Every structure is written in C-alpha cells, then in structure tokens.
Amino acid sequence: MNSDPASTHDDTACAPDAAHIPDMGSPRALNPVSVLEVDSLLDDPKTRIVVCCGSGGVGKTTTAAALGLRAAERGRKVVVLTIDPARRLAQSMGIDVLDNTPRRVKGIEDSGGGELHAMMLDMKRTFDEIVEAHADPERAAAILSNPFYQSLSAGFAGTQEYMAMEKLGQLRARDEWDLIVVDTPPSRSALDFLDAPKRLGSFLDGKLIRVLMAPAKVGGRAGMKFLNVGMSMMTGALGKLLGGQLLKDVQTFVAAMDTMFGGFRTRADATYKLLQAPGTAFLVVAAPERDALREAAYFVERLAAEDMPLAGLVLNRVHDSGAAQLSAERALAAAENLEEPRIVDQERGKAGLRNSPDPYDSSDSPSPEEAVSDGGSLTAANPDRNIEQLTAGLLRLHAERMRLLFREQRTRDRFTALHPEVAVAEVGALPGDVHDLTGLRNIGDRLAANRPELPEEYDTHA
Amino acid sequence: MSRLQVVSGKGGTGKTTVAAALALALATEGKRTLLVEVEGRQGIAQLFETEALPYEERKIAVAPGGGEVYALAIDPELALLDYLQMFYKLGGAGRALKKLGAIDFATTIAPGLRDVLLTGKACEAVRRKDRSGRFAYDYVVMDAPPTGRVTRFLNVNDEVAGLAKIGPIHNQAQAVMRVLKSPETAVHLVTLLEEMPVQETADGISELRAAKLPVGRVIVNMVRPTVLDQAELEFARAVPRAAIARSLSGAGLGGARRGGLAERLVDPLLRQADEYAERFALEREQRGVLTELGLPLHELPLLAEGMDLAGLYELATELRQQGIS
C-alpha cells in the first residue's frame, strides 16, 4: 500500500510535458485489501502461539524471528522455535548451538519488560527425549539402539514436522512464555506438517503395527481367519521385500515401543487441538510469485478445512517505487530519447543537444570533436553526455522496477480475488539478506507498517 | 555426458523450471528425454500448462529442433505396487496390502524405502532399452528434492542397504546406487545470486562429495540484467541532483525546477539506483563465491514477463547456447 498521496495521484499532471501514454499509476492504491494488523496480533495477550507456514524460500524463518523480536520489544515474553535458520542468523541470535532448549537472546530492547528466547529444533534429540520420558530405562535403551528407530528418528519424511509440533506442545506445556512463535519445516508441500502428527500417530497404533506385533494372538482367535491370512501373507511379503533382518528389527522396535503407542496417539491429538485453539494464529508466508502464492492459496484452503485459525498472509519481498507515477513505458521512451543523441554524435560528430533544451552547464561542455574522440566513456570530458547516459540508465532501472512491481501486483491480485477474506501484511523487499537483530527489527517495522516503503525516517538513503 | 541429470536447489530458486528447461535443451534433434518428478507437486504439469500428470510416461513437448520431451510424475505407492507386481505377481494381494496399511507404511514410514522406489524408477528409465537395443531415453532429467535433502534422498539407498542386509530391496538399492554414484549421473544445483542459496549450494556440494555422488554444474537462475555498471553507479553518487533533473526534463518528463515533476523523480530514481548498487555488490560477491567452487557455472536470465511456456523455451535455448547439451 502506498500511502503517500503525493506520489500516487500526480501522474496526470505529467501529461502536458510529453506525448500522452496511458499511465499505470500506482497499482497498489487501486486495490485495497484487508490489512493484517501485526501489532494488535502480537500485543493481544490472548495470542499465545503464532505459526508461520508457507512454501520453501519465502522467508518463513526470518518472518518468525522478526515477529518474535518485535513482540519481545513490545513487552512480551517470547520464545521463537526455528527449524533450519540460516547460519549467520542463528549465530546472531546465539542459537547456533544445538542443545534443543531455548536460549535467551541478548541485545534486544527490553525496556518494555519483554524477553526473547530462541531455539533451533533438534529433531532426533526431541524424539529421543520422548522415548526417554515415556519408557523405563531398559526399554528406552532398547528403542534408542534399534536401527529402525535410528532411521525413523533421523530420516522419516514426516519426523521433522512431527517433532516441530511435539516441541511446540512441550513449550506450551511449560507455560513459561506469553507467546510462542513457530517456524515450520521446509516441507515437500506446505501441508505436510499438518498431516505428520496424524500420520505418525495413526501409523503407530494402526492395524499394521498390531499385526506385526502380535501375530500369534491375532491368529489364535476364531473368526479372524481373514486377518490371519492377510497377516501371514503380508509379513511374508514384507519379509521377502525387506529381508528378514529388517522385519525382525521392525518387530523388535514395535514391541519395545508398545507402551508408548497410546501416548503417541494422545499427543498427536493434543497437538492438533492446540493448533485449533483460539490462542493460536496461523500466518501464511509467501512471496509475490506465482508458485509461492499458489501454495499459499492451497494452504489457506487447507487451514479452513481443518478449522485452523488463520490470522492472515505475510507477503514478503514486495517491491514498490517512490516514482510509481512514472510508468515503465514512459520511462523507457524517455530513456531512448536521451540515448538517441549518442548515435547522432558518433555519426555526425555533433554534441547531443537536440534533446537537451536545458543542458545543465553548457560552459563546461567540451567541443564536439572532444566528445567524438571520447566516445561514450564516463570521464569528465563530456558531462552532459554522461549525465544523459546515466539518466537513461536510471530510467531503464525504473522501468524494470515498474514491470516487476506490476507483475507482483497481478500475482497478488489473483490471490486476493480468490481469498478476499484473508488479511495481508506486505513487507518491502530488502536489497540484501538479513542476519542480525537490526535487520530483523527493520523487517518487523515493515511488517507492522504494512507497506513496502518505510517512512522517510527509516530510510537509509543518504 | 551423463544420462541421468539430477536437478536440485534451494526452495524458491526455480529448480523445477531449470529441470524442465534442461530436458528441453537436451532433446536436440532426434533425441528423447524423460523429465521425472518425484515430490508429487505436479510442478511439471503447471509449467507445461497441461493437466496433472498421471503415473505414466507421456509426451509433453517437442523441443526446438525436433527432439521429444516425455514426463513422468512418480507416485511412490503406485511404484511399489508396480514393483510388487513385477517381482512377486501379487495381483489382488496388493490391494489387501494397501488396506492393511502396509503400502502406506512402506512408502511413508519405512526409512528410505520411498526414496529407493523413486530413484529406482528413474534408474530403470535410464537403463531401459527398446527392442533394437537402443536406450528408450537419451537422457533422464530428475526434478529432485531441495538441496537440504537431496544427498539423503540419493544416498538413502545406502541407508536401506545397511538396514535391509539381504533380500530384493537390498539388491535393488545396490543396483540403484551403482547408477547414482557412476559418471552416468550428474547432480546439478540451482541457485540465485543471494547469500542463503549460495551458502546452501556450497554446503550441498560438500555433502554430495562426501557421499561420493557426482556433482555436475551450478546453474544460477533468475539473473537480473546489468542496467548500470560500476562506473555509472559511482558517477550517480557524484553527479549533482539538479543535473539529473534537467536531463529528465530534457527527456520530456516535466519541469526541472524545485518541486517540478522531473525534479521530484530524482530522489526516488537515485534511491532505486542505491538499492540496485547494494544488490549489485552483493551479487558480485556471491558470484565470486560460486566461481571458487570450481564447477561449470551457467547463468539464466530473469524473465521480465514472468515464467510461462515461451519463457521455458527461451531458457532451454539459453542452456544450449551455453553448451549444456
């Protein structure tokens, strides 16, 4: 949203100067969408959990960290659970050590009484802790050393998702923080983390496991012939497929985990309910690109279907321009206009004054001969020429920006047309990566300001 | 030239697009490539603007010059049933297995089994020959999982081989691994000229090398054009604002006086130039990091009009011109 009326509504005034080319104006001003009020969400004491989800590469982790920092600096006691932060970001928050417990982040502005804690998820460690907490030491040792368990805890495609949700449940149960901000794993699809707890839960107390666990018991019952046949056929097939050793390992593992199954199922259900609870807010994170927004739309629909409370969409890396009144087409036309004389120079040996009714300092202009010998280089020999080239370059840069901006706008409009009910917070694109608290604070400001360009006082331009 | 071309990259770098462009680029005259999807996202169908791909190889494009591109979205469950059918003639028993949850178990929970099925299917396509003894596909291009998971995905056969010490899965895993670790395979990584994707690329290469998987090329995607060079950017900082205002005014963009339309463009345009300069410097730094990796480096332009089918052909032509096929 460009809220500067001066820059959005004076485009028509340009017309007398040039051939009239229909202006795109500032597209953002034309399409109001409902605005996500980030600060009221973060300040509301009833908000206890914020889940940031979305496809890979859209800035989920950075958004989660920035929200956590902002909430803490606004006086809340916050813990941020990140999954796989960039190394430098993790270092700057002091959470590059994997010990699976939240660490207090130093260097935040805490005059409001807030605290920021952060941790990076250690998936295997989290799984091990569940086992240790729910089985007697002997049984726990048997599970932990089982090759099937080792593989499951480190490798199963849903384990990371499950453990992230498990850790969320643990942090919530400790009740030490006002607000928990969670990043979600870079899943194959954004939906995986919703499915994982259920899937693991249903697997661990599913039919298959029961069959594998107690074939004798099942087989011994009358009226269970079908199951018996199915079971022996299946264990036979699995045995053939996987090799006898693996099957034995699975059976050992399953037997050892026996006591924990009820626990797993209960926990998966509890986590799921926690996500549906009123204190939870989901933020779908996306970038203004087709694929990312398609995933976002998908996610919005899925959250609705699961009764998960969606707070809104965070749209990262949105571009804007302080000169949005100048369209790409007009900028390019003007750039061509400026560059034309150079060709004239080289062909006819004339200084390019044709399109320069107001050269900025004609007394400094070199003679036409010098201009020719100097070609197009950027020395002081022909400042007019150089300045016109530079101006043309600035205009081409602007044209590129306007095209990008327009494309982003179109992509976003497609999303809002499908989901007009979803509140949006736009975050302006930064030229570089964010890897310190200052950068996160800046992102937080942009999230709350809900427009790509910050007010002048935030501007770093000298 | 490796016949199995695996394309990975950090999320958001456009690896599916690059994989598709590569499949088109490799399908030179008379050649046939198979583009394989393993994550069930139907990204290929979206790119080629066709309906969702079934678990079946079908022709989706004719490449410039007449080669053909086939596509296949591998579904692990169907691949497993296929496999059981092929080796055990299970028939209806397959459905019973599915009912019991065994297929779900095997394809989602059993460590690595899913990945063996996916890579196994791709390797089968690589090795498949027609009756005349010619390879069914000249190249197989795989749109693989992202960099963070690709080593585990490709190497998981080792893991399975360790778990299933004997039996057909073990044998299958060994066979697949032989293809994946041979010069028949090349793993390419797609990146952007940004810090995190470049870092992830460097890490990914170390992981692949540690697992003895053959690393191919680095493809930098969405490279923005150079609009202003270093000298121009320095000049932009030195030049008086009024001069630019007059120049803009001269180009027909309004008055150059203070408050004039052209004058009011100067600050925003210079701010954009500053942002560009910052990005330009970062990109140069990241390009330096990538060059130090010592791998063949390719760059694909950012398409100004966004990604569509025409853009895909453009990228394929670009890859051919850069000698990738």
Interface residues (C-beta under 8 A of the other chain):
Chain A: S7 D10 A13 C14 D17 A18 A19 S55 G56 G57 V58 D84 A86 R87 R88 P147 F148 S151 L152 G155 F156 A157 G158 P186 R188 S189 R199 L200 F203 G206 K207 L208 V211 G230 M233 M234 A237 L238 G239 K240 L241 L242 G243 G244 Q245 L246 D249 A287 E289 R290 D291 A292 R294 S321 G322 A323 L326 R330 A334 A335 N337 L338 N355 S356 P357 D358 P359 Y360 D361 L378 P383 N386 I387 E388 Q389 L390 T391 A392 G393 L394 L395 R396 L397 H398 E400 R401 R403 R407 T411 P431 G432 D433 H435 D459 H461
Chain B: K10 G11 G12 T13 E39 G40 R41 G43 Q46 L84 Y88 L90 A93 A96 L97 K99 L100 G101 A102 D104 F105 A106 T108 I109 A110 P111 G112 L113 R114 P145 P146 G148 R152 V156 E159 G162 L163 A164 K165 I166 G167 P168 I169 H170 E194 E195 M196 P197 Q199 R224 P225 V227 L228 A231 E232 F235 A236 V239 P240 A242 A243 I244 R246 S247 L248 S249 G250 A251 G252 L253 G254 G255 A256 L261 R264 L265 D267 P268 L269 L270 R271 Q272 A273 D274 E275 Y276 E278 R279 L282 A304 E305 G306 M307
